[in-house]
Amino acid sequence: MRQMFFALAAMVAMMLATHTSAHVRWFVDGAATVEAFQPYSITDIEVIVWIAIAIGLVATSIALDMRLPTVRVVGSKTRHDFIELLRVFTGLSML
């Protein structure tokens, strides 16, 4: 019964969320229309800069991975706890 209540409450909350458009009011100009939308091109400076940053980060991580020493595998309890924390922080970063 309790799970059904939470499922129903979640569905109601999702349906009510469709009526809110705060992100549109805050981040989009009122005069903006779909016809006037100009998407970024691969040759725009903003796109090129972010591609360069991404390539730099990947290259740095590869270089550090080759140069840093290999750490021995820790005990199973510590390793399990670390993996669980890593899962939680990865999930939070994706939110």
C-alpha positions as CSV (number, residue, x, y, z in Angstrom):
1,M,0.0,0.0,0.0
2,R,2.8,2.3,0.9
3,Q,4.6,1.8,-2.4
4,M,1.4,2.4,-4.3
5,F,0.9,5.7,-2.5
6,F,4.5,6.8,-3.4
7,A,4.0,5.8,-7.0
8,L,0.8,7.7,-7.2
9,A,2.3,10.7,-5.6
10,A,5.3,10.6,-8.0
11,M,2.9,10.4,-11.0
12,V,0.9,13.4,-9.8
13,A,4.1,15.4,-9.2
14,M,5.3,14.6,-12.7
15,M,2.0,15.7,-14.2
16,L,2.0,18.9,-12.3
17,A,5.6,19.6,-13.3
18,T,4.5,19.9,-16.9
19,H,2.6,23.0,-16.2
20,T,5.6,24.8,-14.7
21,S,7.8,26.6,-17.1
22,A,10.1,28.5,-14.8
23,H,13.2,27.6,-16.8
24,V,11.6,29.1,-19.9
25,R,10.7,32.4,-18.1
26,W,14.2,32.7,-16.5
27,F,16.5,31.7,-19.4
28,V,14.7,32.5,-22.6
29,D,14.0,36.0,-23.9
30,G,10.3,36.7,-24.2
31,A,10.7,37.8,-27.9
32,A,12.4,34.5,-28.8
33,T,10.7,32.4,-31.4
34,V,11.5,29.0,-32.9
35,E,11.8,30.5,-36.3
36,A,14.5,32.9,-35.1
37,F,16.6,30.2,-33.4
38,Q,20.2,29.9,-34.6
39,P,21.9,26.7,-33.5
40,Y,25.6,26.6,-32.9
41,S,27.8,25.5,-35.8
42,I,30.9,23.3,-35.5
43,T,32.9,26.2,-36.7
44,D,31.7,28.7,-34.1
45,I,34.4,29.8,-31.7
46,E,32.4,28.6,-28.6
47,V,32.2,25.1,-30.0
48,I,35.9,25.0,-31.0
49,V,37.0,26.2,-27.5
50,W,34.9,23.6,-25.7
51,I,36.2,20.9,-28.1
52,A,39.8,22.0,-27.3
53,I,39.1,22.0,-23.6
54,A,37.6,18.4,-23.8
55,I,40.6,17.2,-25.9
56,G,43.0,18.8,-23.3
57,L,41.3,17.1,-20.4
58,V,41.4,13.7,-22.1
59,A,45.0,14.2,-23.1
60,T,45.9,15.3,-19.5
61,S,44.2,12.3,-18.0
62,I,45.9,9.9,-20.4
63,A,49.3,11.5,-19.6
64,L,48.7,11.3,-15.9
65,D,47.5,7.7,-16.1
66,M,50.8,6.7,-17.7
67,R,53.0,8.6,-15.3
68,L,51.3,8.0,-11.9
69,P,52.2,4.9,-10.0
70,T,49.9,2.0,-9.8
71,V,48.1,1.8,-6.4
72,R,47.8,-1.7,-4.9
73,V,44.2,-3.0,-4.5
74,V,43.0,-2.4,-0.9
75,G,41.0,-4.8,1.3
76,S,37.6,-6.0,0.2
77,K,35.6,-4.0,2.8
78,T,37.3,-0.7,2.0
79,R,37.1,-1.4,-1.7
80,H,33.4,-2.2,-1.5
81,D,32.8,1.1,0.5
82,F,34.8,3.1,-2.0
83,I,32.9,1.6,-5.0
84,E,29.6,2.4,-3.3
85,L,30.7,6.0,-2.6
86,L,31.9,6.3,-6.2
87,R,28.5,5.1,-7.5
88,V,26.7,7.7,-5.3
89,F,28.9,10.6,-6.3
90,T,28.7,9.6,-10.0
91,G,24.9,9.6,-9.8
92,L,24.8,12.9,-8.0
93,S,27.1,14.5,-10.6
94,M,24.7,13.4,-13.3
95,L,21.8,15.1,-11.6
